[in-house]
Amino acid sequence: MGQTLAQKFETVHAADEAGKAALADLLNPETGEAIAPGEAVFDVSSKQVYTNDNGKLTRTKPRIIQAPKATS
């Protein structure tokens, strides 16, 4: 028998809380390597840029700027 809708929402909320905890851990130097204040880190798998802005985690998608074509 499948899960009820309430059980599915509970699973979604648990995953969301785990994700928030994991993101908060990116800035926690007590647990290991952390993002230094004012620095940016690019995550290849999610294609997101994570920055530490005064102790607050910020994530953005990088902007790709086309370089002008070189003429020879």
Stockholm file with secondary structure:
# STOCKHOLM 1.0

chainA/1-72         MGQTLAQKFETVHAADEAGKAALADLLNPETGEAIAPGEAVFDVSSKQVYTNDNGKLTRTKPRIIQAPKATS
#=GR chainA/1-72 SS CCCCHHHHHHHHHHHHHHHHHHHHHTTCGGGSCCCCTTCEEEETTTTEEEEEETTEEEEECCCCCCCCCCCC
#=GC SS_cons        CCCCHHHHHHHHHHHHHHHHHHHHHTTCGGGSCCCCTTCEEEETTTTEEEEEETTEEEEECCCCCCCCCCCC
//
